[in-house]
């Protein structure tokens, strides 16, 4: 790809609830797989924060990379390791 072209992948929620915590080590590993910090354009943009309500399918974070292979590795890590811990919605 041309220099500076940013590829992205949206990681979405697999369930509804309130964001209880975000696992920093998972986010860090995904960002590194995407090419950070070597590539200043690579990394992770957190969309949902702790305390936010999320619905199934909503975007939690966006992976950014300038390399297709690196983006694929980061996507695979994101699939294998859930970064967001959600408190399930109560039935009340």
Secondary structure as UniProt FT lines:
FT   TURN            3..4
FT   STRAND          7..12
FT   STRAND          17..22
FT   HELIX           24..34
FT   TURN            35..38
FT   TURN            40..41
FT   STRAND          43..46
FT   TURN            50..51
FT   STRAND          53..54
FT   TURN            56..57
FT   STRAND          59..65
FT   HELIX           68..80
FT   STRAND          84..87
//
